[in-house]
């Protein structure tokens, strides 16, 4: 019995992204097309949530407009805090869903060491996104360029459509 063996010439490329001074990291790969899909969907979801925050906060402001008593101020502050907490909790889940469980805890490691139940606010979340976005874009851009170069070897005009024996026999 004859056999053939094939090996992949190029292994999956992994990129280690250090998130803090203690060396905690995440690993991403442009060879995982779902990563880019998750990133884009998550990025859009977080940006949409961020755009909605001022509307929600303004609604609360209007609801308590002219009410300066202690109870009203406390309720207003609590309602506004709830909007911020919901944003942050959802954003952390989204980011961890993209890059792996604990990504945000790794990124804010120094803060979590001092405040174990820390929840990063919207500014902190946006800071993380602004820092990781160029890395993800560069990683996938390299992959696209590599794919274009590789696929350029296989242009349709360079290859003839395979013909079957039946087709050849019918032409005669």
TILUMGU-103077 format. One line per 5 residues: number of its first residue (from 1); for each residue z, x, y of N, C-alpha, C. Coordinates in steps of 0.001 Angstrom, whole numbers, plus 524288, in hexadecimal, padded with zeros to 5 digits. Each point is the difference from the previous one (the first is absolute). Layout:
! residues N
NUM> Z X Y Z X Y Z X Y  ...
***
This chain:
! residues 172
1> 80000 80349 7FB68 80000 7FCB7 80498 80000 80375 804D5  7FC7F 7FEC4 80381 7FFC7 802D2 804FB 803BE 7FD71 803D5  801EB 8030D 8038E 8035D 7FDC8 80412 7FF05 802E6 8051B  8012D 7FD5C 80411 7FF8C 8023C 8053A 80538 7FF53 802BC  800F2 80361 80396 804D7 7FF9C 802EF 7FEB6 800A5 805CB
6> 80245 7FCA2 80324 7FF43 80096 8059D 80547 800CC 80290  7FFF5 802CA 80447 804BA 800E8 8030E 7FEBB 7FEBF 805A5  803C8 7FDF5 8029F 7FF28 7FF34 80591 8002A 80555 802A1  7FC2A 800F0 80356 7FFB6 8050D 8029B 80402 80078 80454  80113 7FBA8 8025C 80376 7FFFB 8047A 80488 7FC53 7FEE8
11> 804AC 801FD 8003E 80476 7FC8A 7FF02 8010B 7FCA7 804D3  8030C 7FC12 7FF46 8017C 7FCA0 80452 802F0 80350 803FD  7FE6C 7FF86 804D9 80284 80318 80416 8048E 7FCF2 80248  80472 80292 8003B 804B7 7FDAA 8021F 80167 802C5 80516  801F9 7FCF4 803AF 801C0 8023B 804EE 805C7 7FED1 800B1
16> 80303 80415 80081 805A1 7FF82 800D3 800F2 7FFC0 805E7  802A4 7FBE3 801B6 80126 7FF43 8058B 805E8 8004B 800B2  801D2 80439 80275 805A0 80093 800EC 801AB 7FC5D 80462  8045D 7FD5A 7FF24 801CA 7FC04 803A8 804BB 8018B 8033C  80297 8043D 7FE7C 804B9 80181 802E6 8010E 805D2 7FF3F
21> 8041A 801CF 80289 80166 8058E 7FFDC 80244 801BC 7FAC0  801EA 7FC4F 7FCE2 8024D 80172 7FAF4 7FBEE 80055 7FBAB  7FB1C 7FEE7 80149 7FBCC 80098 7FC36 7FE9A 7FB24 7FCE5  8025C 7FB87 80142 7FE6E 7FB26 7FD58 7FA57 7FEE5 8015A  7FD2E 7FDE2 7FC45 7FA6A 7FF3C 800D3 7FE01 7FB31 7FD20
26> 7FB38 7FE93 80165 7FD02 7FC1F 7FD1E 7FB12 802C7 7FE35  7FD6B 7FDD4 7FC2D 7FB14 80233 7FE1C 7FBDE 7FBC2 8006B  7FB8E 80173 80254 7FBA6 7FC5A 80062 7FB24 8028A 7FDAE  7FC45 7FCC4 7FE9F 7FB21 801FB 7FDD7 7FB7C 7FC93 801D1  7FBF5 80286 801FC 7FB48 7FD27 8018B 7FCFD 7FE30 7FB31
31> 8019A 801D0 7FB6F 7FD83 7FE43 7FB2D 8021E 7FAB1 7FE48  803BC 7FDEB 802ED 8022A 7FAD2 7FEF7 7FDF3 7FC49 80431  7FBB4 7FD37 7FEEC 7FDBB 7FCA0 80404 803A0 7FB90 801AB  803AA 7FE8F 7FCB3 803AF 7FBDC 80172 803B9 801C7 80452  80105 80510 80046 8037C 801FE 8040C 7FDD6 7FEB0 80563
36> 7FB09 80106 800CF 7FDB5 7FEEB 80522 80015 7FA25 80120  7FED4 7FCD4 7FC0C 8003B 7FA4B 800AF 80586 7FE3F 8016F  803E0 80218 7FD40 80575 7FEA1 8012C 8017A 801C6 80580  7FE34 804A9 80167 8013D 80213 8052D 7FDB0 7FC91 8044B  7FB0A 7FEB5 7FF8C 7FD70 7FCC7 803FF 80289 7FAA1 80052
41> 800E7 7FD8F 7FB7C 80275 7FAD1 7FFF5 80580 80040 8024C  80302 803EE 7FE81 8054D 8009D 801F9 80014 80131 805D3  7FC8D 8036C 801AB 7FF94 80158 80586 7FECD 7FB15 80331  7FC1D 7FD03 7FE3B 7FE91 7FB31 802C3 80484 7FC1D 80018  802B3 7FF7F 7FBAD 80463 7FC5F 7FFB4 80459 8018F 803C5
46> 80144 80500 8002D 8041A 801DB 8038B 7FE48 7FF5B 805B0  7FB1C 8012A 80133 7FE1C 7FF60 8055A 8000E 7FA3A 8019E  7FE90 7FC8C 7FC76 8003E 7FA64 8012A 805A1 7FE47 800F6  80389 801E7 7FCC7 8058D 7FEBA 800BD 801E9 8020A 8054A  7FE4D 804B7 8016B 8019D 80256 804FC 7FDE4 7FCD6 80499
51> 7FB3F 7FE00 7FF80 7FDB3 7FCC7 80428 802DF 7FACE 80094  80216 7FDFF 7FBB7 802C6 7FAFC 8001F 8058B 80077 8023A  80245 8049B 7FFB9 8056C 800B2 801C7 800DD 7FE49 805A3  7FCDF 801C9 803C6 800FB 7FE5C 80561 7FFC2 7FA09 800AF  7FC7E 7FD79 7FD2E 7FF9F 7FA48 8004C 80505 7FD79 7FE0E
56> 801F2 801EF 7FB9F 804D9 7FDDB 7FDCE 8049C 800FC 803A7  8003A 804AF 80233 80450 80157 80384 7FFB8 7FCD2 8050E  7FB45 7FF3B 8020A 7FF5C 7FCD0 804BE 801A1 7FA5E 7FF0F  7FECD 7FE00 7FB71 80188 7FAA6 7FEA4 805F6 7FF7E 80017  802A3 803E1 7FDE0 805B9 7FFF8 7FFFD 8020C 8005E 8059B
61> 7FDA0 8036D 80318 80191 80093 80586 7FFA4 7FAC1 802C9  7FBA3 7FD48 7FF49 7FF39 7FAEF 80293 803F4 7FBF2 7FE18  80137 80047 7FB01 803AF 7FC4C 7FDAA 80567 80071 8029A  80162 804B5 801A7 8052B 800E4 8024A 7FFC0 800F8 805E9  7FB86 7FEE8 80253 7FF47 800D2 8059A 80408 7FCD7 8031E
66> 802DA 802A8 8036E 803DE 7FD6C 8034A 80550 7FF4B 7FD79  80079 80165 7FB13 8050B 7FF7D 7FD47 802B2 80558 80004  80406 8006B 80335 802A3 80504 80096 80575 8001C 7FDAA  80192 7FBC2 7FD7A 80539 7FFF9 7FDAF 80019 803AA 7FB47  804B1 801B7 7FEAE 800AF 803E3 7FBDA 7FD79 7FE54 7FAD8
71> 800E5 7FB24 7FE7E 7FDEC 7FE0B 7FB01 7FA05 80030 7FFF9  7FD88 7FE5E 8043E 7FA45 8000A 8004E 7FDD8 80589 7FFE7  80283 8037E 802DA 7FE4C 8057C 8000F 80073 8025A 7FA89  8043F 7FEC8 7FD58 800D4 801EE 7FAB2 7FBE3 7FDD2 7FC3D  7FEE8 7FAF6 80050 7FC00 7FD91 7FCA8 7FA9B 80242 80115
76> 7FEC0 800AA 804FF 7FAEE 80235 80180 7FF68 80591 7FDE4  80400 80318 800BE 7FFEB 8056C 7FE1E 7FF7D 8002B 7FA14  802CA 7FC90 7FD61 7FFC0 7FFBA 7FA4C 7FA90 7FE65 7FE27  7FDB1 7FC22 80299 7FAC0 7FE2D 7FE88 7FBF1 80444 800E0  80078 802DF 80448 7FC56 8043E 8011F 800B0 80470 7FC18
81> 804CE 80123 7FEA2 8010E 8040D 7FC24 7FD9E 7FE8A 7FAB5  80066 7FB07 7FEAC 7FDDB 7FE25 7FB04 7FA1F 800F2 7FFB9  7FD3C 7FF2F 80446 7FA59 800F9 80033 7FEED 805C6 7FEF9  802FB 80359 8028C 7FF54 805A6 7FF45 8014A 801BB 7FA70  80429 7FDE7 7FDD0 80198 80161 7FAAB 7FBD3 7FE40 7FC15
86> 7FE0F 7FB3F 800A5 7FBEC 7FE06 7FC70 7FB2C 8037A 80028  7FE62 80186 804B5 7FB7C 80380 80080 800F9 8050D 7FD05  80470 8026B 80108 8012F 8050C 7FD96 8005F 7FFA5 7FA11  802AE 7FC00 7FE0E 80084 7FF6D 7FA56 7FAA7 7FF40 7FD71  7FCB9 7FCBA 8024D 7FAC6 7FF23 7FDD4 7FCAD 804EF 80044
91> 80050 802C6 80462 7FCE1 804C1 800A2 8019A 80430 7FC12  8050C 8008D 7FF05 801D0 803DA 7FC27 7FDE1 7FEAC 7FA96  8001E 7FB04 7FE94 7FDEE 7FE53 7FAE9 7FA24 80130 7FFB0  7FD2C 7FF00 8042B 7FA5C 800FB 80014 7FEE3 805D1 7FF61  802A8 80336 80305 7FF1C 805AF 7FFC6 8017E 80227 7FAA7
96> 80464 7FE4C 7FDE8 80189 801C0 7FAC0 7FC0E 7FE21 7FBF2  7FD9B 7FB88 800DF 7FBFD 7FE04 7FC78 7FB03 8033B 80031  7FF00 8026A 80458 7FB51 80348 80097 800E8 80560 7FDAA  80450 80282 8018E 800CE 80587 7FEB8 80426 80101 7FBD9  802AB 7FBFF 7FE40 803FD 800B4 7FBFF 80569 7FEBD 80200
101> 80330 7FE27 7FC75 8055C 7FE6F 8013B 802F7 80482 80291  802A9 7FECE 80445 8034A 803E0 80299 7FD43 80343 8041A  7FB1C 7FECF 80133 7FD1A 8031A 803D4 802C8 8001A 80546  80194 7FB78 801E0 80295 7FFC0 80517 80549 802C7 7FFD7  802E0 7FF78 7FBBF 8050B 802B9 7FF8D 7FF2F 805E9 8000F
106> 7FBDF 801D4 7FD8D 7FED6 8059B 80013 7FE9F 801C2 8058A  7FCBA 7FCF0 802A6 7FE3D 8016D 80540 80493 80045 803D4  8038E 7FC56 7FF9E 80489 7FFD4 8037D 804E7 8021B 7FD47  7FF5A 803C7 7FCA3 8042F 8022B 7FCC6 804C7 80199 80327  7FF3F 802C2 80451 8046E 801D6 80321 80338 7FB6D 8021F
111> 7FD56 7FBD1 8017C 802BF 7FB72 80218 802FF 7FD45 7FBA3  7FD74 7FF5D 7FB76 8028E 7FD63 7FB99 804CE 802FB 7FE1B  7FFF7 80523 8009D 8049D 80314 7FE7C 804AC 7FEA8 80371  7FEF9 7FED4 804E0 8042D 7FEB4 803AB 8013A 7FA26 80003  7FBE0 7FCC8 7FF53 8009E 7FA4E 8001D 7FD52 7FDD4 7FB1B
116> 802D4 7FFA2 7FBA3 7FD9A 7FE7B 7FB04 7FD27 7FABA 7FFFF  801B8 7FC5B 80343 7FD5C 7FAE2 80009 7FC4B 7FF72 804A9  7FE17 80461 801FC 7FC57 8001E 80464 7FB11 7FCE6 7FEAC  7FE16 7FD18 803D5 7FB08 7FD3F 7FF90 7FCC4 8018F 804BD  7FBAC 802DA 7FF2E 7FCDF 801C3 80474 7FDAE 7FB61 80301
121> 80023 80065 8052F 7FDD0 7FBCE 80336 7FA15 8008C 80066  7FD9D 7FC85 802F3 7FA4A 7FFF1 8005E 7FDDB 80517 80230  802AE 80268 803C3 7FE30 804FF 8021B 7FFF0 80439 7FBD0  803FE 80019 7FCBB 80046 803D0 7FBB8 7FB98 7FF19 7FC0F  7FF07 7FB1C 7FECC 7FBDA 7FEAC 7FC41 7FAAF 801A8 8022A
126> 7FF03 7FEC2 804EA 7FB0C 8016C 8027E 7FF6E 805EB 80039  80449 802C3 80105 7FFEC 805BC 7FFFF 7FE2D 80212 7FAB6  8022D 7FDE5 7FBC9 7FE66 801AC 7FAC5 7FA2E 7FEF5 7FF30  7FE42 7FB53 80165 7FA7B 7FE91 7FF40 7FC70 8039D 80324  80186 80133 804CE 7FCCF 80385 8033A 7FFAE 80578 7FDAF
131> 8040D 801A6 7FD43 7FFFF 8053F 7FDAF 7FCF7 8002A 7FACE  80051 7FBDF 7FCE5 7FD87 8000C 7FAD2 7FA34 7FE88 80044  7FE78 7FCE4 803DD 7FA96 7FE25 80053 7FC01 80470 80025  800A2 803FE 80357 7FC0C 80431 80001 7FF9D 802E1 7FAC0  8045C 8005E 7FD44 7FFF8 802A9 7FAEC 7FCDC 7FCC9 7FC0F
136> 800F5 7FAEE 7FFF1 7FD1C 7FC93 7FC66 7FA34 7FFF8 80169  7FECC 7FF91 80507 7FA83 7FFF3 801B0 7FD41 80513 7FE6C  80284 80475 800F8 7FDAB 8050D 7FEB9 7FF2A 80083 7FA17  803CE 7FE4C 7FCFE 7FF9B 80050 7FA4B 7FB58 7FCDC 7FDF9  7FF79 7FB34 801DB 7FBB8 7FCBE 7FE21 7FACD 80186 80264
141> 7FFF8 80230 804B2 7FB1F 801D6 8025D 7FDD0 80483 7FCD5  80376 8039E 7FE5C 7FE42 8045F 7FCB1 7FD9A 7FDF6 7FAF2  8027C 7FC14 7FDB4 7FE12 7FDBD 7FB1E 7FA9F 7FD92 800D8  7FF51 7FD22 80443 7FAF1 7FD96 8011E 7FBBC 80417 800C8  80144 8042D 802D6 7FC2B 8042D 800D6 7FE8C 8029E 7FAD6
146> 803E5 800F0 7FCC8 7FF14 8025C 7FAE5 7FC8E 7FC75 7FCA2  80124 7FAF8 80016 7FCFE 7FC38 7FCEE 7FA5B 7FFBC 801F2  7FF46 80003 80535 7FAB2 7FFCF 8022E 7FCDD 804BC 7FE45  80271 8049D 80051 7FD5F 804D4 7FE73 7FE92 7FFCF 7FA37  803A5 7FE4B 7FCE7 7FF19 7FFC5 7FA60 7FBC8 7FBFF 7FE9B
151> 80044 7FB73 8027D 7FC48 7FBD5 7FEC5 7FA8D 8011A 80239  7FFA4 80375 803E4 7FAF0 80150 80243 7FC68 80272 7FBE6  80243 80252 7FC09 7FCF1 8024C 7FBBB 7FD36 7FBD2 7FCCF  801EA 7FB47 80051 7FE0D 7FBD9 7FCA2 7FD41 7FBCC 80329  7FBF6 80173 802AB 7FD04 7FC44 80314 7FC5A 7FCEE 7FC6F
156> 7FF55 7FAF9 800FC 7FCC5 7FCB3 7FC9A 7FA6E 80207 7FF58  7FDB4 8022C 80416 7FA9C 801E0 7FF95 7FF89 804AD 7FC50  80442 8028F 7FECB 7FFEA 80489 7FC88 80025 7FE84 7FA3F  800BE 7FB21 7FEDF 800A4 7FE4F 7FA9F 7FC39 7FB99 7FEB5  7FDAD 80063 7FB70 7FC8F 7FBD8 7FE36 80331 7FC1A 7FCE8
161> 7FE7D 7FB2F 80076 8029E 7FBE9 7FD1A 7FED5 800C6 7FA3A  803EB 7FFE1 7FCB0 7FF05 800BD 7FA6D 7FCAB 7FB80 7FDDE  7FC71 80172 7FCAE 7FCC5 7FBF8 7FD8B 80132 7FFE1 7FA37  7FFBA 7FB6D 7FDD3 80109 7FF7E 7FA6A 7FAEE 800BA 7FCF8  8006F 800D4 7FB0B 7FB68 800A4 7FCA7 7FCBA 7FB0A 7FFF0
166> 8029B 7FB87 8003A 7FD33 7FAFF 7FFEC 7FC94 7FF8B 804D3  801F3 801B3 80478 7FCF8 7FFBC 804D8 7FB39 80373 7FF9B  800A4 804B3 7FDD4 7FB97 8039B 7FF62 7FBF2 7FDBF 7FC40  801C3 7FD91 7FBDB 7FC65 7FDBE 7FC21 7FCE5 7FB80 80257  80264 7FCEB 8035C 7FD52 7FB96 80276 7FBED 801C3 803DA
171> 80092 8049C 8024F 7FC3E 80202 803D3 7FB08 801DD 7FD52  80043 80162 7FB20 7FB6A 80226 7FD39 7FC5B 7FBF4 7FE56
***
